[in-house]
Amino acid sequence: MKSFIFTVLLATCLTSAPVWGQHDAHVHGAAHLDVAVDGAVLSLQLESPLDNLLGFEHEPRNKAERDKVARMAARLRAAEKLFVPTPAAACKLEQSHLASSVLTPELLGERHSEKPAEHGDEEDEEKGHADLEATWEFRCAHPELLRGVEVRLFQGFSGLREIAAQVAAPSGQRGAHLTPAKRMLTW
Ligand SMILES: [Zn+2]
């Protein structure tokens, strides 16, 4: 009986956990990826120190640095090359959104000039650190066949060495630790 109650409590805790977790840690080389499957929509949200993706964490000071930001943004927007969902599910990229406290929306190629999202902790920013937050949405023609996604971010960004991933799928929630050698996220 006791173990039954424990199981019910555990199940309740797992299902009531927030989809987008709170990630405060800023560790160079590491990033967080939240993945959610809701009906036909596969959403991914990456939060990473800018250093992993760009090599610096300040406002660009010259043309070379601005070009670097543009190249990073272009690579992040070509998300079909960064994330490969189960091919049979026929998922297509529908939108992407990039934000950082030290980079303007224009520089990141945002169509709407929104105020950059509030994120990262202020203490980190005072010490010269900054994050990038990226979100992508895929729409799948056969979501019932969606079993996972291969994460190829490591190939495009050598500064990235590990990703703490969190998945919320119809089959439940789970966490995974991804590295260049372990890129498959399955559910
Ligand atoms: Zn940093």
Backbone and ligand atoms as CSV (ligand in chain L), in Angstrom:
chain,resi,resn,atom,element,x,y,z
A,1,MET,N,N,0.838,-1.207,0.000
A,1,MET,CA,C,0.000,0.000,0.000
A,1,MET,C,C,0.875,1.261,0.000
A,2,LYS,N,N,1.901,1.234,0.853
A,2,LYS,CA,C,2.790,2.400,0.921
A,2,LYS,C,C,3.426,2.685,-0.442
A,3,SER,N,N,3.894,1.613,-1.084
A,3,SER,CA,C,4.571,1.822,-2.368
A,3,SER,C,C,3.592,2.297,-3.434
A,4,PHE,N,N,2.332,1.869,-3.290
A,4,PHE,CA,C,1.315,2.347,-4.242
A,4,PHE,C,C,1.137,3.858,-4.103
A,5,ILE,N,N,1.040,4.326,-2.855
A,5,ILE,CA,C,0.860,5.772,-2.616
A,5,ILE,C,C,2.071,6.531,-3.140
A,6,PHE,N,N,3.246,5.970,-2.881
A,6,PHE,CA,C,4.476,6.619,-3.355
A,6,PHE,C,C,4.461,6.752,-4.878
A,7,THR,N,N,4.031,5.677,-5.542
A,7,THR,CA,C,3.988,5.690,-7.009
A,7,THR,C,C,3.027,6.768,-7.511
A,8,VAL,N,N,1.873,6.869,-6.861
A,8,VAL,CA,C,0.892,7.876,-7.279
A,8,VAL,C,C,1.463,9.275,-7.069
A,9,LEU,N,N,2.119,9.480,-5.917
A,9,LEU,CA,C,2.697,10.792,-5.635
A,9,LEU,C,C,3.757,11.138,-6.661
A,10,LEU,N,N,4.603,10.150,-6.962
A,10,LEU,CA,C,5.686,10.370,-7.914
A,10,LEU,C,C,5.113,10.736,-9.278
A,11,ALA,N,N,4.086,9.993,-9.698
A,11,ALA,CA,C,3.462,10.246,-10.997
A,11,ALA,C,C,2.873,11.661,-11.028
A,12,THR,N,N,2.267,12.070,-9.906
A,12,THR,CA,C,1.671,13.398,-9.834
A,12,THR,C,C,2.744,14.474,-9.962
A,13,CYS,N,N,3.869,14.267,-9.263
A,13,CYS,CA,C,4.959,15.241,-9.324
A,13,CYS,C,C,5.486,15.365,-10.744
A,14,LEU,N,N,5.675,14.225,-11.405
A,14,LEU,CA,C,6.255,14.233,-12.748
A,14,LEU,C,C,5.342,14.936,-13.741
A,15,THR,N,N,4.035,14.667,-13.628
A,15,THR,CA,C,3.138,15.253,-14.622
A,15,THR,C,C,2.862,16.724,-14.358
A,16,SER,N,N,3.071,17.172,-13.112
A,16,SER,CA,C,2.773,18.568,-12.841
A,16,SER,C,C,4.015,19.459,-12.981
A,17,ALA,N,N,5.162,18.857,-13.313
A,17,ALA,CA,C,6.384,19.651,-13.480
A,17,ALA,C,C,6.208,20.609,-14.654
A,18,PRO,N,N,6.775,21.815,-14.548
A,18,PRO,CA,C,6.597,22.774,-15.649
A,18,PRO,C,C,7.281,22.282,-16.927
A,19,VAL,N,N,6.692,22.627,-18.058
A,19,VAL,CA,C,7.257,22.208,-19.341
A,19,VAL,C,C,8.590,22.912,-19.589
A,20,TRP,N,N,8.590,24.235,-19.424
A,20,TRP,CA,C,9.851,24.978,-19.581
A,20,TRP,C,C,10.444,25.158,-18.180
A,21,GLY,N,N,11.519,24.478,-17.905
A,21,GLY,CA,C,12.107,24.555,-16.572
A,21,GLY,C,C,12.817,25.875,-16.349
A,22,GLN,N,N,13.183,26.122,-15.129
A,22,GLN,CA,C,13.967,27.300,-14.790
A,22,GLN,C,C,15.436,26.915,-14.857
A,23,HIS,N,N,16.202,27.599,-15.693
A,23,HIS,CA,C,17.618,27.253,-15.806
A,23,HIS,C,C,18.430,28.501,-15.492
A,24,ASP,N,N,19.042,28.530,-14.364
A,24,ASP,CA,C,19.777,29.724,-13.994
A,24,ASP,C,C,21.277,29.581,-14.210
A,25,ALA,N,N,21.764,28.351,-14.180
A,25,ALA,CA,C,23.207,28.159,-14.244
A,25,ALA,C,C,23.766,28.603,-15.590
A,26,HIS,N,N,24.874,29.336,-15.542
A,26,HIS,CA,C,25.566,29.781,-16.758
A,26,HIS,C,C,26.939,29.123,-16.740
A,27,VAL,N,N,27.070,28.042,-17.441
A,27,VAL,CA,C,28.322,27.293,-17.459
A,27,VAL,C,C,28.788,27.175,-18.904
A,28,HIS,N,N,29.977,27.702,-19.191
A,28,HIS,CA,C,30.472,27.635,-20.576
A,28,HIS,C,C,30.663,26.180,-20.991
A,29,GLY,N,N,30.208,25.867,-22.207
A,29,GLY,CA,C,30.283,24.490,-22.717
A,29,GLY,C,C,28.989,23.726,-22.536
A,30,ALA,N,N,28.137,24.224,-21.630
A,30,ALA,CA,C,26.886,23.508,-21.333
A,30,ALA,C,C,25.670,24.350,-21.745
A,31,ALA,N,N,24.588,23.671,-22.097
A,31,ALA,CA,C,23.347,24.363,-22.462
A,31,ALA,C,C,22.159,23.530,-22.025
A,32,HIS,N,N,20.985,24.173,-22.034
A,32,HIS,CA,C,19.735,23.482,-21.693
A,32,HIS,C,C,18.837,23.453,-22.912
A,33,LEU,N,N,18.214,22.320,-23.118
A,33,LEU,CA,C,17.269,22.190,-24.230
A,33,LEU,C,C,15.966,21.612,-23.698
A,34,ASP,N,N,14.878,22.342,-23.907
A,34,ASP,CA,C,13.553,21.851,-23.536
A,34,ASP,C,C,12.808,21.479,-24.802
A,35,VAL,N,N,12.247,20.292,-24.812
A,35,VAL,CA,C,11.522,19.801,-25.982
A,35,VAL,C,C,10.109,19.456,-25.540
A,36,ALA,N,N,9.126,19.923,-26.303
A,36,ALA,CA,C,7.739,19.604,-25.968
A,36,ALA,C,C,6.989,19.160,-27.219
A,37,VAL,N,N,6.223,18.106,-27.068
A,37,VAL,CA,C,5.379,17.640,-28.160
A,37,VAL,C,C,3.938,17.889,-27.737
A,38,ASP,N,N,3.232,18.698,-28.538
A,38,ASP,CA,C,1.838,19.021,-28.219
A,38,ASP,C,C,1.031,18.875,-29.498
A,39,GLY,N,N,0.304,17.791,-29.617
A,39,GLY,CA,C,-0.432,17.531,-30.853
A,39,GLY,C,C,0.550,17.381,-32.000
A,40,ALA,N,N,0.387,18.188,-33.035
A,40,ALA,CA,C,1.259,18.092,-34.210
A,40,ALA,C,C,2.478,18.990,-34.096
A,41,VAL,N,N,2.571,19.731,-32.989
A,41,VAL,CA,C,3.649,20.718,-32.872
A,41,VAL,C,C,4.777,20.219,-31.975
A,42,LEU,N,N,5.981,20.284,-32.521
A,42,LEU,CA,C,7.196,19.950,-31.774
A,42,LEU,C,C,7.914,21.266,-31.491
A,43,SER,N,N,8.044,21.623,-30.210
A,43,SER,CA,C,8.703,22.876,-29.852
A,43,SER,C,C,10.024,22.583,-29.166
A,44,LEU,N,N,11.018,23.387,-29.484
A,44,LEU,CA,C,12.332,23.235,-28.850
A,44,LEU,C,C,12.761,24.595,-28.343
A,45,GLN,N,N,13.346,24.607,-27.167
A,45,GLN,CA,C,13.849,25.853,-26.611
A,45,GLN,C,C,15.243,25.621,-26.067
A,46,LEU,N,N,16.190,26.376,-26.601
A,46,LEU,CA,C,17.589,26.247,-26.184
A,46,LEU,C,C,17.979,27.474,-25.379
A,47,GLU,N,N,18.627,27.234,-24.251
A,47,GLU,CA,C,19.201,28.351,-23.505
A,47,GLU,C,C,20.672,28.031,-23.308
A,48,SER,N,N,21.522,28.915,-23.836
A,48,SER,CA,C,22.956,28.626,-23.843
A,48,SER,C,C,23.763,29.879,-23.565
A,49,PRO,N,N,24.874,29.750,-22.846
A,49,PRO,CA,C,25.793,30.887,-22.786
A,49,PRO,C,C,26.179,31.273,-24.219
A,50,LEU,N,N,26.219,32.573,-24.497
A,50,LEU,CA,C,26.571,33.019,-25.852
A,50,LEU,C,C,27.939,32.516,-26.266
A,51,ASP,N,N,28.825,32.401,-25.302
A,51,ASP,CA,C,30.192,31.962,-25.585
A,51,ASP,C,C,30.212,30.646,-26.364
A,52,ASN,N,N,29.309,29.727,-26.046
A,52,ASN,CA,C,29.270,28.416,-26.726
A,52,ASN,C,C,29.000,28.563,-28.218
A,53,LEU,N,N,28.221,29.583,-28.570
A,53,LEU,CA,C,27.725,29.711,-29.941
A,53,LEU,C,C,28.475,30.767,-30.737
A,54,LEU,N,N,29.068,31.718,-30.000
A,54,LEU,CA,C,29.605,32.915,-30.638
A,54,LEU,C,C,31.084,33.141,-30.320
A,55,GLY,N,N,31.508,32.657,-29.159
A,55,GLY,CA,C,32.904,32.869,-28.757
A,55,GLY,C,C,33.110,34.137,-27.943
A,56,PHE,N,N,32.049,34.974,-27.809
A,56,PHE,CA,C,32.122,36.147,-26.927
A,56,PHE,C,C,30.724,36.435,-26.397
A,57,GLU,N,N,30.648,37.277,-25.378
A,57,GLU,CA,C,29.355,37.507,-24.719
A,57,GLU,C,C,29.079,38.992,-24.495
A,58,HIS,N,N,29.511,39.818,-25.450
A,58,HIS,CA,C,29.274,41.260,-25.318
A,58,HIS,C,C,28.648,41.771,-26.610
A,59,GLU,N,N,28.205,43.025,-26.601
A,59,GLU,CA,C,27.688,43.635,-27.826
A,59,GLU,C,C,28.806,43.663,-28.849
A,60,PRO,N,N,28.525,43.342,-30.111
A,60,PRO,CA,C,29.599,43.366,-31.108
A,60,PRO,C,C,30.202,44.759,-31.234
A,61,ARG,N,N,31.539,44.833,-31.303
A,61,ARG,CA,C,32.232,46.130,-31.286
A,61,ARG,C,C,32.720,46.544,-32.659
A,62,ASN,N,N,32.683,45.640,-33.603
A,62,ASN,CA,C,33.175,45.982,-34.944
A,62,ASN,C,C,32.472,45.103,-35.976
A,63,LYS,N,N,32.826,45.315,-37.225
A,63,LYS,CA,C,32.142,44.595,-38.305
A,63,LYS,C,C,32.397,43.088,-38.219
A,64,ALA,N,N,33.613,42.726,-37.885
A,64,ALA,CA,C,33.942,41.290,-37.805
A,64,ALA,C,C,33.049,40.592,-36.774
A,65,GLU,N,N,32.828,41.270,-35.638
A,65,GLU,CA,C,31.986,40.665,-34.594
A,65,GLU,C,C,30.518,40.664,-35.007
A,66,ARG,N,N,30.104,41.735,-35.703
A,66,ARG,CA,C,28.705,41.760,-36.191
A,66,ARG,C,C,28.485,40.636,-37.205
A,67,ASP,N,N,29.467,40.422,-38.070
A,67,ASP,CA,C,29.362,39.335,-39.059
A,67,ASP,C,C,29.266,37.982,-38.366
A,68,LYS,N,N,30.007,37.836,-37.288
A,68,LYS,CA,C,29.985,36.573,-36.548
A,68,LYS,C,C,28.591,36.307,-35.968
A,69,VAL,N,N,27.973,37.387,-35.459
A,69,VAL,CA,C,26.607,37.254,-34.915
A,69,VAL,C,C,25.647,36.846,-36.032
A,70,ALA,N,N,25.790,37.481,-37.196
A,70,ALA,CA,C,24.900,37.173,-38.319
A,70,ALA,C,C,25.069,35.717,-38.746
A,71,ARG,N,N,26.312,35.244,-38.760
A,71,ARG,CA,C,26.547,33.841,-39.154
A,71,ARG,C,C,25.933,32.880,-38.140
A,72,MET,N,N,26.083,33.209,-36.847
A,72,MET,CA,C,25.489,32.369,-35.802
A,72,MET,C,C,23.966,32.330,-35.963
A,73,ALA,N,N,23.367,33.512,-36.192
A,73,ALA,CA,C,21.909,33.583,-36.316
A,73,ALA,C,C,21.439,32.770,-37.523
A,74,ALA,N,N,22.157,32.879,-38.635
A,74,ALA,CA,C,21.764,32.137,-39.840
A,74,ALA,C,C,21.833,30.635,-39.584
A,75,ARG,N,N,22.872,30.227,-38.873
A,75,ARG,CA,C,23.029,28.793,-38.584
A,75,ARG,C,C,21.915,28.293,-37.652
A,76,LEU,N,N,21.555,29.131,-36.684
A,76,LEU,CA,C,20.494,28.727,-35.740
A,76,LEU,C,C,19.128,28.713,-36.415
A,77,ARG,N,N,18.957,29.564,-37.430
A,77,ARG,CA,C,17.650,29.581,-38.113
A,77,ARG,C,C,17.499,28.430,-39.097
A,78,ALA,N,N,18.621,27.865,-39.546
A,78,ALA,CA,C,18.542,26.701,-40.433
A,78,ALA,C,C,18.366,25.455,-39.562
A,79,ALA,N,N,17.266,25.438,-38.817
A,79,ALA,CA,C,17.096,24.434,-37.764
A,79,ALA,C,C,16.907,23.019,-38.289
A,80,GLU,N,N,16.572,22.880,-39.589
A,80,GLU,CA,C,16.434,21.524,-40.154
A,80,GLU,C,C,17.775,20.815,-40.115
A,81,LYS,N,N,18.872,21.615,-40.061
A,81,LYS,CA,C,20.202,21.003,-40.014
A,81,LYS,C,C,20.651,20.747,-38.581
A,82,LEU,N,N,19.962,21.367,-37.630
A,82,LEU,CA,C,20.359,21.239,-36.230
A,82,LEU,C,C,19.542,20.182,-35.502
A,83,PHE,N,N,18.302,19.991,-35.959
A,83,PHE,CA,C,17.404,19.029,-35.321
A,83,PHE,C,C,16.783,18.145,-36.396
A,84,VAL,N,N,16.902,16.845,-36.215
A,84,VAL,CA,C,16.317,15.913,-37.187
A,84,VAL,C,C,15.291,15.037,-36.462
A,85,PRO,N,N,14.003,15.428,-36.539
A,85,PRO,CA,C,12.965,14.600,-35.918
A,85,PRO,C,C,12.791,13.292,-36.711
A,86,THR,N,N,12.204,12.266,-36.101
A,86,THR,CA,C,11.912,11.000,-36.785
A,86,THR,C,C,11.416,11.296,-38.199
A,87,PRO,N,N,12.139,10.862,-39.249
A,87,PRO,CA,C,11.749,11.225,-40.618
A,87,PRO,C,C,10.297,10.879,-40.956
A,88,ALA,N,N,9.808,9.719,-40.472
A,88,ALA,CA,C,8.446,9.274,-40.808
A,88,ALA,C,C,7.372,10.255,-40.304
A,89,ALA,N,N,7.702,11.047,-39.302
A,89,ALA,CA,C,6.724,11.995,-38.756
A,89,ALA,C,C,6.541,13.207,-39.671
A,90,ALA,N,N,7.444,13.374,-40.633
A,90,ALA,CA,C,7.366,14.466,-41.617
A,90,ALA,C,C,7.153,15.831,-40.949
A,91,CYS,N,N,8.111,16.221,-40.133
A,91,CYS,CA,C,8.017,17.508,-39.431
A,91,CYS,C,C,8.722,18.604,-40.238
A,92,LYS,N,N,8.071,19.751,-40.309
A,92,LYS,CA,C,8.646,20.892,-41.046
A,92,LYS,C,C,8.797,22.081,-40.112
A,93,LEU,N,N,9.931,22.775,-40.267
A,93,LEU,CA,C,10.178,23.951,-39.445
A,93,LEU,C,C,9.174,25.043,-39.803
A,94,GLU,N,N,8.491,25.580,-38.796
A,94,GLU,CA,C,7.522,26.646,-39.057
A,94,GLU,C,C,8.002,28.008,-38.593
A,95,GLN,N,N,8.689,28.043,-37.461
A,95,GLN,CA,C,9.200,29.332,-37.006
A,95,GLN,C,C,10.381,29.192,-36.073
A,96,SER,N,N,11.166,30.267,-36.013
A,96,SER,CA,C,12.298,30.303,-35.093
A,96,SER,C,C,12.352,31.695,-34.484
A,97,HIS,N,N,12.911,31.758,-33.300
A,97,HIS,CA,C,12.961,33.029,-32.583
A,97,HIS,C,C,14.251,33.054,-31.783
A,98,LEU,N,N,15.012,34.134,-31.917
A,98,LEU,CA,C,16.294,34.241,-31.209
A,98,LEU,C,C,16.303,35.510,-30.365
A,99,ALA,N,N,16.853,35.416,-29.156
A,99,ALA,CA,C,16.919,36.596,-28.291
A,99,ALA,C,C,18.140,36.530,-27.385
A,100,SER,N,N,18.715,37.700,-27.144
A,100,SER,CA,C,19.834,37.795,-26.206
A,100,SER,C,C,19.866,39.205,-25.647
A,101,SER,N,N,20.269,39.323,-24.390
A,101,SER,CA,C,20.270,40.650,-23.766
A,101,SER,C,C,21.350,41.562,-24.347
A,102,VAL,N,N,22.387,41.011,-25.008
A,102,VAL,CA,C,23.453,41.872,-25.538
A,102,VAL,C,C,23.424,42.013,-27.063
A,103,LEU,N,N,22.461,41.344,-27.716
A,103,LEU,CA,C,22.383,41.425,-29.179
A,103,LEU,C,C,21.014,41.978,-29.578
A,104,THR,N,N,20.992,42.895,-30.527
A,104,THR,CA,C,19.708,43.486,-30.927
A,104,THR,C,C,18.918,42.486,-31.775
A,105,PRO,N,N,17.569,42.599,-31.735
A,105,PRO,CA,C,16.737,41.712,-32.565
A,105,PRO,C,C,17.116,41.819,-34.048
A,106,GLU,N,N,17.470,43.042,-34.502
A,106,GLU,CA,C,17.847,43.243,-35.913
A,106,GLU,C,C,19.061,42.388,-36.268
A,107,LEU,N,N,20.049,42.429,-35.383
A,107,LEU,CA,C,21.281,41.678,-35.622
A,107,LEU,C,C,21.006,40.172,-35.657
A,108,LEU,N,N,20.001,39.750,-34.881
A,108,LEU,CA,C,19.660,38.328,-34.824
A,108,LEU,C,C,18.681,37.929,-35.929
A,109,GLY,N,N,18.297,38.936,-36.748
A,109,GLY,CA,C,17.417,38.630,-37.873
A,109,GLY,C,C,15.963,38.456,-37.489
A,110,GLU,N,N,15.567,39.034,-36.331
A,110,GLU,CA,C,14.160,38.965,-35.934
A,110,GLU,C,C,13.353,39.907,-36.809
A,111,ARG,N,N,12.224,39.429,-37.306
A,111,ARG,CA,C,11.405,40.271,-38.184
A,111,ARG,C,C,10.700,41.371,-37.402
A,112,HIS,N,N,10.200,41.026,-36.226
A,112,HIS,CA,C,9.523,42.030,-35.411
A,112,HIS,C,C,10.544,42.536,-34.407
A,113,SER,N,N,10.671,43.833,-34.304
A,113,SER,CA,C,11.653,44.327,-33.346
A,113,SER,C,C,11.029,44.384,-31.969
A,114,GLU,N,N,11.042,43.205,-31.326
A,114,GLU,CA,C,10.517,43.119,-29.966
A,114,GLU,C,C,11.640,43.432,-28.994
A,115,LYS,N,N,11.221,43.745,-27.797
A,115,LYS,CA,C,12.202,43.939,-26.743
A,115,LYS,C,C,12.821,42.574,-26.462
A,116,PRO,N,N,14.149,42.503,-26.326
A,116,PRO,CA,C,14.755,41.200,-26.032
A,116,PRO,C,C,14.159,40.589,-24.775
A,117,ALA,N,N,14.019,39.274,-24.794
A,117,ALA,CA,C,13.422,38.580,-23.649
A,117,ALA,C,C,14.272,38.778,-22.405
A,118,GLU,N,N,13.594,38.858,-21.282
A,118,GLU,CA,C,14.306,38.971,-20.005
A,118,GLU,C,C,14.731,37.581,-19.568
A,119,HIS,N,N,15.990,37.360,-19.489
A,119,HIS,CA,C,16.442,36.065,-19.000
A,119,HIS,C,C,17.886,36.183,-18.531
A,120,GLY,N,N,18.388,35.091,-18.028
A,120,GLY,CA,C,19.740,35.104,-17.478
A,120,GLY,C,C,19.664,35.809,-16.141
A,121,ASP,N,N,20.676,35.666,-15.303
A,121,ASP,CA,C,20.542,36.437,-14.075
A,121,ASP,C,C,21.437,37.662,-14.134
A,122,GLU,N,N,20.955,38.709,-13.488
A,122,GLU,CA,C,21.621,40.004,-13.621
A,122,GLU,C,C,23.050,39.960,-13.125
A,123,GLU,N,N,23.275,39.159,-12.117
A,123,GLU,CA,C,24.625,39.064,-11.568
A,123,GLU,C,C,25.589,38.571,-12.637
A,124,ASP,N,N,25.134,37.559,-13.410
A,124,ASP,CA,C,25.953,37.036,-14.499
A,124,ASP,C,C,26.265,38.130,-15.514
A,125,GLU,N,N,25.222,38.930,-15.848
A,125,GLU,CA,C,25.416,39.957,-16.863
A,125,GLU,C,C,26.384,41.030,-16.378
A,126,GLU,N,N,26.337,41.326,-15.070
A,126,GLU,CA,C,27.271,42.306,-14.538
A,126,GLU,C,C,28.710,41.815,-14.639
A,127,LYS,N,N,28.883,40.493,-14.607
A,127,LYS,CA,C,30.234,39.944,-14.697
A,127,LYS,C,C,30.652,39.757,-16.155
A,128,GLY,N,N,29.840,40.255,-17.086
A,128,GLY,CA,C,30.206,40.160,-18.484
A,128,GLY,C,C,29.749,38.893,-19.164
A,129,HIS,N,N,28.792,38.204,-18.575
A,129,HIS,CA,C,28.252,36.990,-19.200
A,129,HIS,C,C,26.881,37.274,-19.805
A,130,ALA,N,N,26.536,36.532,-20.847
A,130,ALA,CA,C,25.202,36.678,-21.445
A,130,ALA,C,C,24.813,35.380,-22.128
A,131,ASP,N,N,23.500,35.169,-22.217
A,131,ASP,CA,C,22.964,33.942,-22.814
A,131,ASP,C,C,22.275,34.229,-24.145
A,132,LEU,N,N,22.040,33.165,-24.862
A,132,LEU,CA,C,21.175,33.234,-26.033
A,132,LEU,C,C,20.011,32.293,-25.788
A,133,GLU,N,N,18.822,32.776,-26.112
A,133,GLU,CA,C,17.645,31.930,-26.008
A,133,GLU,C,C,17.065,31.759,-27.403
A,134,ALA,N,N,16.914,30.520,-27.801
A,134,ALA,CA,C,16.369,30.235,-29.130
A,134,ALA,C,C,15.175,29.316,-28.993
A,135,THR,N,N,14.127,29.611,-29.749
A,135,THR,CA,C,12.975,28.700,-29.775
A,135,THR,C,C,12.644,28.372,-31.224
A,136,TRP,N,N,12.241,27.133,-31.436
A,136,TRP,CA,C,11.856,26.684,-32.774
A,136,TRP,C,C,10.551,25.915,-32.661
A,137,GLU,N,N,9.773,25.965,-33.734
A,137,GLU,CA,C,8.550,25.165,-33.796
A,137,GLU,C,C,8.494,24.403,-35.108
A,138,PHE,N,N,8.321,23.100,-34.999
A,138,PHE,CA,C,8.106,22.250,-36.169
A,138,PHE,C,C,6.651,21.789,-36.138
A,139,ARG,N,N,6.056,21.647,-37.322
A,139,ARG,CA,C,4.724,21.040,-37.404
A,139,ARG,C,C,4.862,19.709,-38.131
A,140,CYS,N,N,4.299,18.658,-37.531
A,140,CYS,CA,C,4.488,17.310,-38.064
A,140,CYS,C,C,3.209,16.799,-38.729
A,141,ALA,N,N,3.360,16.228,-39.936
A,141,ALA,CA,C,2.208,15.675,-40.650
A,141,ALA,C,C,1.740,14.378,-39.985
A,142,HIS,N,N,2.679,13.631,-39.388
A,142,HIS,CA,C,2.342,12.361,-38.722
A,142,HIS,C,C,2.930,12.336,-37.308
A,143,PRO,N,N,2.397,13.190,-36.431
A,143,PRO,CA,C,2.979,13.285,-35.085
A,143,PRO,C,C,2.936,11.959,-34.324
A,144,GLU,N,N,1.994,11.071,-34.692
A,144,GLU,CA,C,1.904,9.777,-33.988
A,144,GLU,C,C,3.150,8.919,-34.254
A,145,LEU,N,N,3.912,9.280,-35.296
A,145,LEU,CA,C,5.127,8.504,-35.607
A,145,LEU,C,C,6.388,9.157,-35.033
A,146,LEU,N,N,6.216,10.284,-34.378
A,146,LEU,CA,C,7.352,11.013,-33.824
A,146,LEU,C,C,7.875,10.297,-32.579
A,147,ARG,N,N,9.107,9.840,-32.651
A,147,ARG,CA,C,9.686,9.070,-31.540
A,147,ARG,C,C,10.920,9.731,-30.944
A,148,GLY,N,N,11.383,10.796,-31.583
A,148,GLY,CA,C,12.573,11.441,-31.056
A,148,GLY,C,C,13.129,12.466,-32.022
A,149,VAL,N,N,14.255,13.030,-31.631
A,149,VAL,CA,C,14.926,14.008,-32.482
A,149,VAL,C,C,16.438,13.857,-32.298
A,150,GLU,N,N,17.149,13.886,-33.423
A,150,GLU,CA,C,18.612,13.875,-33.344
A,150,GLU,C,C,19.071,15.318,-33.225
A,151,VAL,N,N,19.874,15.592,-32.224
A,151,VAL,CA,C,20.345,16.951,-31.965
A,151,VAL,C,C,21.750,17.106,-32.553
A,152,ARG,N,N,21.853,17.917,-33.608
A,152,ARG,CA,C,23.145,18.077,-34.295
A,152,ARG,C,C,23.811,19.414,-33.973
A,153,LEU,N,N,23.383,20.049,-32.898
A,153,LEU,CA,C,23.950,21.348,-32.532
A,153,LEU,C,C,25.454,21.294,-32.340
A,154,PHE,N,N,25.956,20.158,-31.860
A,154,PHE,CA,C,27.390,20.043,-31.554
A,154,PHE,C,C,28.243,20.210,-32.813
A,155,GLN,N,N,27.717,19.755,-33.955
A,155,GLN,CA,C,28.488,19.846,-35.193
A,155,GLN,C,C,28.676,21.293,-35.628
A,156,GLY,N,N,27.630,22.100,-35.423
A,156,GLY,CA,C,27.692,23.492,-35.867
A,156,GLY,C,C,28.407,24.411,-34.885
A,157,PHE,N,N,28.417,24.016,-33.634
A,157,PHE,CA,C,28.965,24.892,-32.595
A,157,PHE,C,C,29.940,24.111,-31.718
A,158,SER,N,N,31.236,24.265,-32.011
A,158,SER,CA,C,32.230,23.433,-31.324
A,158,SER,C,C,32.400,23.825,-29.858
A,159,GLY,N,N,31.925,25.042,-29.497
A,159,GLY,CA,C,32.026,25.468,-28.106
A,159,GLY,C,C,31.024,24.766,-27.202
A,160,LEU,N,N,30.094,24.068,-27.825
A,160,LEU,CA,C,29.036,23.375,-27.080
A,160,LEU,C,C,29.487,21.940,-26.836
A,161,ARG,N,N,29.545,21.532,-25.585
A,161,ARG,CA,C,30.055,20.190,-25.292
A,161,ARG,C,C,29.038,19.284,-24.606
A,162,GLU,N,N,28.031,19.869,-23.964
A,162,GLU,CA,C,26.999,19.026,-23.349
A,162,GLU,C,C,25.686,19.793,-23.249
A,163,ILE,N,N,24.595,19.038,-23.350
A,163,ILE,CA,C,23.269,19.642,-23.283
A,163,ILE,C,C,22.417,18.847,-22.297
A,164,ALA,N,N,21.862,19.553,-21.334
A,164,ALA,CA,C,20.897,18.926,-20.430
A,164,ALA,C,C,19.535,19.095,-21.080
A,165,ALA,N,N,18.947,17.991,-21.510
A,165,ALA,CA,C,17.677,18.063,-22.231
A,165,ALA,C,C,16.536,17.573,-21.364
A,166,GLN,N,N,15.378,18.151,-21.620
A,166,GLN,CA,C,14.160,17.817,-20.888
A,166,GLN,C,C,13.063,17.646,-21.932
A,167,VAL,N,N,12.386,16.515,-21.902
A,167,VAL,CA,C,11.345,16.252,-22.899
A,167,VAL,C,C,9.989,16.126,-22.223
A,168,ALA,N,N,8.993,16.787,-22.792
A,168,ALA,CA,C,7.605,16.593,-22.362
A,168,ALA,C,C,6.833,16.092,-23.588
A,169,ALA,N,N,6.580,14.796,-23.626
A,169,ALA,CA,C,5.887,14.169,-24.758
A,169,ALA,C,C,4.610,13.521,-24.227
A,170,PRO,N,N,3.699,13.126,-25.140
A,170,PRO,CA,C,2.471,12.459,-24.669
A,170,PRO,C,C,2.778,11.228,-23.812
A,171,SER,N,N,3.924,10.582,-24.069
A,171,SER,CA,C,4.272,9.376,-23.310
A,171,SER,C,C,4.862,9.698,-21.938
A,172,GLY,N,N,5.070,10.970,-21.633
A,172,GLY,CA,C,5.587,11.340,-20.326
A,172,GLY,C,C,6.752,12.309,-20.427
A,173,GLN,N,N,7.343,12.604,-19.265
A,173,GLN,CA,C,8.466,13.531,-19.226
A,173,GLN,C,C,9.728,12.778,-18.891
A,174,ARG,N,N,10.829,13.220,-19.473
A,174,ARG,CA,C,12.101,12.601,-19.119
A,174,ARG,C,C,13.238,13.586,-19.364
A,175,GLY,N,N,14.355,13.298,-18.734
A,175,GLY,CA,C,15.536,14.122,-18.945
A,175,GLY,C,C,16.591,13.307,-19.655
A,176,ALA,N,N,17.521,13.971,-20.316
A,176,ALA,CA,C,18.611,13.266,-20.984
A,176,ALA,C,C,19.837,14.161,-21.027
A,177,HIS,N,N,20.999,13.537,-21.009
A,177,HIS,CA,C,22.260,14.270,-21.087
A,177,HIS,C,C,22.866,14.003,-22.454
A,178,LEU,N,N,22.944,15.042,-23.285
A,178,LEU,CA,C,23.442,14.867,-24.649
A,178,LEU,C,C,24.877,15.355,-24.758
A,179,THR,N,N,25.659,14.652,-25.568
A,179,THR,CA,C,27.052,15.014,-25.837
A,179,THR,C,C,27.293,14.783,-27.328
A,180,PRO,N,N,28.473,15.212,-27.852
A,180,PRO,CA,C,28.729,14.955,-29.274
A,180,PRO,C,C,28.618,13.466,-29.623
A,181,ALA,N,N,28.860,12.574,-28.649
A,181,ALA,CA,C,28.767,11.135,-28.911
A,181,ALA,C,C,27.352,10.605,-28.697
A,182,LYS,N,N,26.504,11.363,-28.013
A,182,LYS,CA,C,25.133,10.890,-27.733
A,182,LYS,C,C,24.163,12.006,-28.109
A,183,ARG,N,N,23.714,11.957,-29.372
A,183,ARG,CA,C,22.923,13.054,-29.905
A,183,ARG,C,C,21.443,12.722,-30.063
A,184,MET,N,N,21.070,11.452,-29.818
A,184,MET,CA,C,19.669,11.063,-30.022
A,184,MET,C,C,18.851,11.301,-28.764
A,185,LEU,N,N,17.773,12.007,-28.937
A,185,LEU,CA,C,16.833,12.242,-27.857
A,185,LEU,C,C,15.585,11.463,-28.241
A,186,THR,N,N,15.245,10.438,-27.472
A,186,THR,CA,C,14.096,9.611,-27.847
A,186,THR,C,C,13.040,9.615,-26.746
A,187,TRP,N,N,11.824,9.351,-27.156
A,187,TRP,CA,C,10.733,9.246,-26.164
A,187,TRP,C,C,9.725,8.242,-26.631
L,1,ZN,ZN,ZN,29.656,33.440,-19.862
